[in-house]
Structures are given as C-alpha cells and as structure tokens.
Amino acid sequence: MTEARPSDSAGEAVVDHIVAVLPPLLQSLESLEFIARHFHPPAFDAVMERIGAPDQALQEVRASTAGRWAAALAGAGLGFALDSAAVAAGRRLFNLTASRWPLDELPPIGAPQPERVLSVLTESPFGVVEVHNAHIPPAPSNGIAKVETCEALFFALARHSARHRILCGDLNTPRLETEDGAVETFASNHPDAEERWDAAERSLLVGLADWDLADAFRAANGYDRRDVSWVMHTRARRKAAHRLDHVLASGGLGLVACDYVHEWRQAGLSDHSAIEAWFEPAPPQPLQ
C-alpha cells in the first residue's frame, strides 16, 4: 500500500506533539504522546513504522502544512481530522487531531491561546473518549499565559464525567518530584505571583487526580523511576532536564502500563521523549 506523506520542505512542518489513541488490540486501547520539536516530514515514515497508524493529535502545525499532515495521516488510515486554526487569532501555529474514528470538536476551554488546547470526542469501540491535547505555553515569553492555561484546564476538567477522559501533552510542569511523591513546581521563578503559580501548576498533576485523571506514568511505575522527558543541552553539558510530558487518564480506561520512549529524543528527532500508555477498558455494556 502506498502511504501519503507530506513534502520534505524543511522548516515548514513544525510539530510540538503527537498525541495518539491507538485502536483496540485484544480488547485494549493504547495511548501514545510524541513531542517532536522541529519534526520534519522526512521523519514521518520512521515514526509511523514505530507506532503503526494510531489516532493522532498534532501540535503545533502551520497553515501551510496542515493539509499535507492531514493527507499523510489519512493515507495511514486516519480519515477523520479536526484542527484549531479557527481560534489561533493570527498566531501561526495550531493543533490538528486525526482519528480512525469519527471526531467531534468540543468548545475551547477558555485558555488565553485557545489553539494550544484541542479538545475532542472520539467514538471508540469502547464508548466515547474525551481527549484534551495540551501544549501549555512556556513561561519566559508568554507572561502569565502558562498559569491561565493551567487554571482553564483545571476548571474544565475538575468535575465528574460519565465518559472516559484523557489529558495529555507537554504540560510544562513539574520542576521535580521526590521519591515520596512530593511535587515541586516552577513557582519560585515567579516571586511576584508565586502562590498563584504554584497552585495553577499543582492543580494538574495533583489536583486532577481527585477527579479521576491520574498520572499514568506514576500510577504504573511509582516514584522510584527518575525519568525525564525534556532535556536542554549546552555544548559542554546537560543544562536542564524535567519530566514535562504526561498522560492523565480515567481509571475506567484500565491502565496496563505506561512508559517513555527515549530513543526518539536520543536519536535527535526531538528534545522531548515520547510517552506510551496501554489501556484495557471494558467494552460498553448493552442497554437493557
């Protein structure tokens, strides 16, 4: 089978994330997130060979490449696509979600840069799955947009839901985690708003667990693992490293395992690692 793919125009296909909800295999549902900064179309085949043909949510794409990405993913069997270009307000990057199952877009959650959170419903064989694909803005160049995006996500998700839910993406937090489960945010970098900043970041990884959105990696592996998903290098040494990329998922999805795929980052495809989570949800019960 010939697989469509984007052109090889360097610099045009800038992708920050690929978030994927894979199709059932032996009554399982697999979720994969891939953060791919400067991820160019020549790497598309290698990634698709690694992960097959999952449902994908790509962040961030340009207007000049969105059509080619959608065509490439459709060629891999993902015939349903939505993007957040309509709410980008002139900003050049936005999100695109493609699925093998029908998609319905949910209203924006109220983030200051609404194209950075693409929320959709997909009609899976295991029932409706609500997927929120987020790239929370980094702080240095975006004022308090990071805080406001965290707050908007928590406001939207801190409620009970009858649907399966997933929040995944580059959440740009935490600074570190201790082996006993304590979380340190980046709030100390912002003394003028430290209390609000700490509460906003903490509300996602800690607060959403009270609303059935648990950190899949920690639920599967505990706090002994010291993985990082983003690394910044200088010429001489590693300068910073944090676990910024996450999958938070409803308990009803039946988490089996969750782990990072560091090889793609180590191979230079991205400065972020991928994260994979495997689920085995129970099939929906027929109406009586």
Buried (B, 14 or more C-beta within 10 A) or exposed (E): EEBEBBEEEEEBBBBBBBBBBBBBEEEBBBBBBBBBBBBBBEBBEEBBEEBBBBBBBBBBBBEEBBBBBBBBBBBBBBBBBBBBBEBBEEEEBBBBBBBBBEBEBBEBBBBBBBBBBBBBBBBBEBBBBBBBBBBBBEBEEBEBBBBBBBBBBBEBBBEEBEEBBBBBBBBBBBBBBEEEEEBBBBBEEBEEEBEBBBBBBBBBBBBBBEBBBBBBBBBBBEEEBEBBBBBEEEEEEEEEBBBBBBBBBBEBBBBBBBBBBBEBBEEEBBBBBBBBBBBBBEEEEEEE
